[in-house]
Amino acid sequence: MTDRQLRRRLRVVLAEDSVVLRDGMVELLGARGCAVVATTGTAPGLIDAVVEHRPDVAVVDVRMPPGHTDEGIRAAVELRARIPEVGILVFSQHVETAWASRLLADGAAGVGYLLKERVARTDAFVEALHRVADGGTALDPEVVAGLLRGGRRRPVDTLTPREREVLELMAEGRSNRAIAATLTVSERAVEKHVAAVFVKFGLEATDTDNRRVKAVLAYLAEVGS
């Protein structure tokens, strides 16, 4: 028998909000001897699936519903703390070095972080899955470079494209209603984006501080640096 034939059949939980990509990955992994025991499109669903099935490894996208920011990797960090025996392979288009640092805080054993556009072969991905499930590590060089730089990012770099658009319009002095009209979204949606900006810039609500002004000033200082 070959080494591949002797391998154990990996039990995998797959967390990916794109239905097309999720279904394709299920088919590909099944064809290469892996058993996808559960799939989910949300971060809470990931936690529930891992708690229920206790797989060998969980494949996790970074940005998932409801906010499509960092829900997936935050759930991965929680699972790492709660069920450390389950391998975690983050598979995403995005590098979140701050959260990657937290994911690796207790050691790199059983952790992977690969970028979708840089995985050229399915076999390489499956190899990484087995390595992580067996307690090894699989890190993309770009992720490693970010970690070596200290994993620190400016708050503006953590904004989603839509949050950045909203903040840019705030910097022009526009109200939430005017921003909603410009972006053709609801005013409620704008309020949610503004609230997310406040959180990412570390601006807590007080009776005297104008968080809107502070967010704009912080943004102008960062983009001008």
C-alpha positions in Angstrom: 0.0 0.0 0.0 1.0 3.6 -0.6 1.3 6.1 2.2 -1.8 7.8 0.9 -3.8 4.5 1.1 -2.5 3.9 4.7 -3.7 7.2 5.9 -6.6 7.4 8.2 -9.9 8.8 6.8 -10.0 12.4 8.1 -13.2 13.7 9.6 -13.7 17.3 8.6 -16.1 20.1 9.5 -16.2 22.7 6.8 -17.2 26.3 7.5 -17.6 28.3 4.3 -20.4 30.8 3.5 -20.2 30.4 -0.3 -22.5 27.5 -1.1 -20.8 26.9 -4.5 -17.3 26.7 -3.0 -18.6 24.7 0.0 -20.2 22.1 -2.2 -17.2 21.9 -4.4 -14.9 21.4 -1.5 -17.1 18.6 -0.1 -16.9 16.8 -3.4 -13.1 17.3 -3.7 -12.3 16.2 -0.2 -14.6 13.2 -0.5 -12.7 12.1 -3.6 -9.5 12.3 -1.7 -10.5 10.1 1.2 -11.8 12.7 3.7 -15.2 12.5 5.4 -16.9 15.9 5.6 -19.1 15.2 8.7 -20.8 18.6 8.7 -20.9 21.9 6.7 -22.0 25.3 7.8 -22.2 28.8 6.5 -22.0 30.7 9.8 -19.6 31.1 12.7 -22.1 29.9 15.3 -22.8 26.9 13.1 -19.1 26.1 13.1 -18.9 26.0 16.8 -22.0 23.9 17.1 -20.8 21.4 14.5 -17.3 21.0 16.1 -18.8 20.5 19.5 -21.2 17.9 18.2 -19.0 16.0 15.8 -15.5 16.4 17.3 -13.8 16.2 13.9 -10.1 15.7 13.3 -9.9 19.1 11.7 -12.1 22.1 11.0 -11.7 24.2 7.8 -12.7 27.8 8.5 -13.1 30.9 6.4 -12.2 34.2 8.0 -15.2 36.3 7.0 -18.6 34.8 7.6 -22.2 36.0 8.4 -23.6 38.0 9.9 -21.0 40.8 9.6 -18.6 39.3 7.1 -15.6 40.7 9.0 -13.7 38.3 11.2 -16.5 36.1 12.6 -14.9 32.8 11.3 -11.5 33.3 12.7 -12.9 34.5 16.0 -14.9 31.3 16.2 -11.7 29.4 15.4 -9.9 31.0 18.3 -12.8 30.1 20.6 -12.7 26.5 19.4 -8.9 26.4 19.9 -9.4 27.3 23.5 -12.4 25.0 24.1 -11.4 21.9 22.1 -7.7 22.1 21.5 -7.5 18.5 20.2 -9.4 19.6 17.0 -7.1 20.9 14.3 -7.9 24.3 12.9 -7.1 25.2 9.3 -8.1 28.7 8.3 -8.7 28.9 4.6 -9.4 32.4 3.3 -8.7 35.2 0.9 -7.9 37.5 3.8 -4.9 37.7 6.2 -6.0 38.7 9.7 -2.6 38.7 11.5 -3.9 40.0 14.8 -6.4 37.1 15.1 -3.8 34.7 13.6 -1.5 35.7 16.5 -4.2 34.8 19.0 -4.9 31.5 17.2 -1.2 30.6 17.6 -0.9 32.0 21.1 -0.7 28.6 22.7 1.5 27.1 20.1 1.4 26.3 16.4 0.7 22.5 16.8 -2.5 21.6 15.0 -3.0 25.0 13.3 -3.0 26.1 9.7 -3.6 29.3 7.8 -3.7 29.1 4.0 -4.7 31.7 1.4 -7.2 30.4 -1.2 -5.6 32.1 -4.2 -2.1 30.6 -3.3 -3.2 26.9 -3.1 -2.6 25.7 -6.6 -3.3 22.0 -6.1 -6.0 20.1 -4.2 -3.4 17.5 -3.2 -1.4 20.2 -1.5 -4.5 21.3 0.4 -5.3 17.8 1.5 -1.6 17.3 2.6 -2.0 20.4 4.8 -5.2 19.1 6.3 -3.5 15.8 7.3 -0.6 17.7 8.7 -2.8 20.0 10.8 -5.0 17.0 12.0 -1.8 15.2 13.0 -0.6 18.1 15.2 1.6 19.8 12.6 1.5 23.3 11.1 0.6 24.7 7.7 1.1 28.5 7.4 1.2 30.5 4.2 4.4 32.6 3.9 2.3 35.8 3.7 0.7 35.0 7.0 4.1 34.3 8.5 5.5 37.6 7.2 2.6 39.4 8.9 3.2 37.6 12.2 6.9 38.5 12.0 6.0 42.1 11.5 4.3 41.9 14.8 0.7 41.2 13.7 -0.2 44.8 14.3 -2.4 46.6 11.8 -3.8 50.1 11.8 -7.5 50.2 12.6 -8.2 51.5 9.2 -6.7 48.3 7.7 -9.3 46.2 9.6 -12.3 48.0 7.9 -14.3 46.2 5.3 -14.6 48.0 1.9 -18.1 49.2 2.8 -17.0 50.4 6.2 -14.2 52.4 4.6 -16.6 53.9 2.1 -18.9 55.0 4.9 -16.0 56.5 6.9 -14.7 58.3 3.8 -18.2 59.9 3.4 -18.3 60.7 7.1 -15.0 62.5 6.6 -16.7 64.6 3.9 -19.2 65.7 6.6 -22.2 63.7 5.3 -25.0 62.6 7.6 -26.1 58.9 7.8 -29.1 59.8 5.7 -26.9 61.3 3.0 -24.5 58.4 3.1 -27.4 56.0 2.7 -28.6 57.9 -0.4 -25.1 57.9 -1.9 -24.5 54.2 -1.4 -28.1 53.2 -2.1 -28.5 51.3 1.1 -30.8 51.8 4.1 -30.0 54.3 6.8 -30.1 51.4 9.3 -27.3 49.6 7.3 -25.2 52.8 7.5 -25.8 52.9 11.3 -24.5 49.4 11.6 -21.4 50.2 9.5 -20.7 53.4 11.6 -21.1 51.3 14.8 -18.5 48.8 13.4 -16.1 51.6 12.7 -16.4 52.9 16.2 -15.6 49.4 17.6 -12.6 48.9 15.3 -11.2 52.3 16.2 -11.7 51.6 19.9 -14.1 54.5 20.4 -16.4 53.9 23.4 -19.6 55.9 23.9 -19.4 58.7 26.5 -21.6 61.6 27.4 -19.1 64.2 26.2 -17.0 62.7 23.3 -18.2 62.9 19.7 -17.2 59.5 18.4 -18.0 60.5 14.9 -15.5 63.4 14.9 -12.9 61.2 16.6 -13.3 58.4 14.0 -12.9 60.9 11.2 -9.8 62.5 12.8 -8.3 59.0 13.4 -9.0 58.1 9.8 -7.4 61.2 8.4 -4.4 60.8 10.6 -3.9 57.2 9.5 -4.4 57.6 5.8 -2.1 60.6 5.8 0.7 58.7 7.7 
